Amino acid sequence: MGKRKSKAKPPPKKRMDKLDTVFSCPFCNHGTSVECRIDMKNLIGEALCGICQESFSTTITALTEPIDM
């Protein structure tokens, strides 16, 4: 007669790191000056530079993240 085989614990699930919402501006090259805002009510995404006031707006879907703009 042998021992019962013990069941090993499953490995812990890896956490997904949060994605950035602030980026560097491609026009003025200032770091961390572009802020992305997502309006899920109106399905509009906007990226706005705080230094040179350059902006970009686009339509979004439910799967859109700030890094996609």
C-alpha positions as CSV (number, residue, x, y, z in Angstrom):
1,M,0.0,0.0,0.0
2,G,1.3,3.4,-1.0
3,K,0.6,6.9,0.1
4,R,-2.0,9.1,-1.6
5,K,-0.5,11.5,-4.0
6,S,-0.8,15.1,-2.6
7,K,-2.2,17.7,-5.0
8,A,0.2,20.6,-5.6
9,K,-1.2,24.1,-5.4
10,P,-1.6,25.8,-8.8
11,P,0.9,28.5,-9.5
12,P,-0.2,32.1,-8.8
13,K,-1.6,34.1,-11.7
14,K,0.6,36.9,-13.1
15,R,-0.7,40.4,-12.6
16,M,-1.0,42.6,-15.7
17,D,0.9,45.9,-15.2
18,K,-1.1,49.0,-15.7
19,L,-0.4,50.8,-19.0
20,D,0.8,54.4,-19.2
21,T,-1.7,57.2,-19.8
22,V,1.0,60.0,-20.1
23,F,3.5,60.0,-23.0
24,S,6.1,62.1,-24.7
25,C,5.0,64.5,-27.4
26,P,6.0,63.7,-31.0
27,F,5.9,67.4,-32.0
28,C,7.8,69.1,-29.2
29,N,9.6,66.0,-27.8
30,H,8.8,67.0,-24.3
31,G,8.7,64.0,-22.0
32,T,5.4,63.1,-20.2
33,S,3.5,66.0,-21.6
34,V,0.8,64.2,-23.6
35,E,-2.2,63.2,-21.6
36,C,-4.8,60.8,-23.1
37,R,-8.4,61.1,-22.1
38,I,-11.1,58.5,-23.1
39,D,-14.8,59.4,-23.1
40,M,-16.7,56.1,-23.1
41,K,-20.0,57.9,-23.1
42,N,-19.4,59.7,-26.4
43,L,-16.9,57.1,-27.7
44,I,-14.2,59.8,-28.3
45,G,-10.5,59.5,-27.4
46,E,-8.3,62.6,-27.1
47,A,-4.6,63.1,-26.7
48,L,-3.5,66.6,-25.7
49,C,0.0,68.0,-25.2
50,G,0.3,70.3,-22.2
51,I,3.3,72.2,-23.6
52,C,2.6,72.9,-27.3
53,Q,-1.2,72.5,-27.1
54,E,-1.2,70.0,-30.0
55,S,-4.2,67.7,-29.9
56,F,-5.5,64.6,-31.6
57,S,-9.1,63.2,-31.4
58,T,-10.4,59.9,-32.7
59,T,-13.4,57.5,-32.3
60,I,-12.9,54.6,-29.9
61,T,-14.4,51.2,-29.1
62,A,-14.9,49.4,-25.8
63,L,-11.5,47.7,-26.2
64,T,-9.5,50.9,-26.7
65,E,-6.8,51.7,-24.2
66,P,-4.8,55.1,-23.9
67,I,-1.8,53.5,-25.5
68,D,-3.8,52.8,-28.6
69,M,-4.3,56.5,-29.4
